[in-house]
Amino acid sequence: MKILLITLEYPPQHGGVASYYSGLIEELRHRGNEVTVVSQGLLSQWLWPHWLRGYFTVRSAIKKEKPDYIFVGHVLPLGTVAYLLRKHVPYVAFTHGMDVLLSQKSWRKKRLVRKILTDAKQIVANSEFTHGIVDEILRGQKFTIVRKRPQIFVLYPCPNISPEIKPEEVEILRRKLGLTGKKVML
């Protein structure tokens, strides 16, 4: 599957969101998916709305990469870009507590987030707490056979749990710690 991730935070930037997407992309590639990340040129200081530059950047990436899905790293402002391009490529909205919580303080952003989440193919929440917020946002929406409610999945941030360790290194460590021939349980 070809995936285009659009996000404002991705390595070499530091932080939880950047690490979250770095780990996700590593795992998706490990499973044979083709992933392109667009994290630069998405916002403008001089244009309003600020995400307008991102619209043209992502549209260009869609033409070049021809992805099956867009993974949206931030409901606002990048969800707006994916929402406008949804006729070309379906999108999966990734939600984090703060991006959906902050949007609920403004009636305009609240309405926009509801539209973005309603039209998403699927929604990924980073915690049960965020899942609950997203569920509440979608609760009042009308869905039909044609327009189904998107499924919400919880995908917790998690460290890389499959490091590359050579068997020889394990054996050296076992001898050093006096664990040769013993079972080790973590």
N, C-alpha and C positions, 0 to 999 in steps of 0.2 A: 504494500500500500504506500502511496506517496502522500506525505503529510507536509504541510507548511505551517510552522509555528510562528506566530507573531506575538512578540512580547517586548516589554520595555526593560526587562531585567533578565540578563543572561551573561554567563561568564564571557569576558574577564571581570565583570562586575561581581561584587561580593554580596552576600545576603541570603536570606531564606528562600525567597522566590527564585533567584538565580540558581541556587543549588537544587531546588525542586525540579526546575526544568532541565537542568544539566543531567541529573539522574534519570529523569523520564526519557529524555532523548537518547541517552546512552542505552537504556534498556530497549527502547523501540528499535534502534539500529541493530542491537544484538539479536533481536527477534526477526530481522530481515526486512524491516521497513526502511523506506527511503525518506529521510527527513531533511528539510531545509529550514533553517532558522533565520528569521528577519527580526533584528532587534535594533537596527540603526535606521535613521531617516524616517521615523514614524511620527514624530511630533515636530511642530514648527513653533518658534517663539513669535514669529511675525504674522502668521496667518491666523484668522479665526474662521471657523473652529480650528483648534490646534491639531486635531487628528486629520485634517484635510490632506496634509502632506502624506500621511500614512495610507490614505485611500489610494493615491497614485502609486506609491511604493509597492503596496500589496497587489494592486491590479497588475502592475508590471511583473511582479514575482509569479502571479498566477499564469500569466501568458507564457513566461519562460519555463516554469517548473511543471505546470499542468497537474496540480495536486488533486488527490481524491477528496481530501478534507483539509480545512484550515483549523488549527488548534489556536484558540484565542486565549492569550495569557492574562488578559485583564478585561473584565466586563466593560469598564469605562477607562479609557476612551476607545480602546481597540475593538471592543465588541460592536461599536457603531460602524466601523469599517467592514467587519465581517457581515454584519446585518445588511449593509448596502450592497455587498457583493454576493449575497446568498443565492442569487439566481444562477451564478456561475459555478460556485463551489459551496457545498454544505459545510457548516462549521460546528465545532465542539467548543462550548464555553467552559473555561476553567475559572473557578471562583475561589477567592480567598476571603476570609472574614472581613477585612477592612474594606475591600473594594465594594462589596455589596452593602455593608453597613453604612458607609459614608454616603452612598447613593440614596439612601432612604430619607435623608434630611432635606432633600429638595424635591418638590412635586414633579418638576421636569425630568430630573435624573431618575427618579423612582419609576416614572412612566416609561422612560427609555430603557432602563434595565429590564423591566417586565417584558417589553417587546423583544429585546435581544435574547433573553432567556427562553421566551416562548417559542421563538423561531429556531433555536439551536437544535441540532440533530440529537445531541446528548449534552448533559451538563456534568462536569466533574467538580466536586467539592473537596477541599483539602482537609475537612474534618466533619464530624457529626454535627457540630455546632453550625458550621456553614451550610451543611445540608438542610438543617432546620430553617435557617433564614431563607434559603432559596425556595424551599417548599412553601413557606409562608408567602413569599412574593408571588408564586404561581397559583396559589390557592384560589384566588378570585377569577382566574382566567377561564374562558369557555373553550373547551376542546371538542372536536368532532372526529368522525371517522377519518376524514381527510387531514385534519390538523390535530395530530395526537400530542398529548403532553410528553415533553422530552423526559427520558429517564435520567435520574440523578444518581451518580456513582460517587462513592467516597474513595479517594486515593490519597492516603496519608503520605506526608513527606517522609522519606526514609533514606538511611545511609546506604551506600553501596555494600550489599551483603554477600556479594560473590566475588571476593578478591582473587586474583590469580596467585596461588601459592603452590610452589613446587613441592612434590612429595619428599625430595631430599631435605628441604628446609624444615619440613614437619618432623622428619626423623631426627635431625640434628637437635631441634628444640626438645623433642621427647627425651633424648639421651641427656641433654644438659639439665633438664628438670627432673630426671629420674622417673620418667613416665613410660619407659619402654615396656611394652606388653600389658599396660594397664589401660582400662577404659577411662575416657575423659568425658564428663558430661557438663555442659554449660547451662 
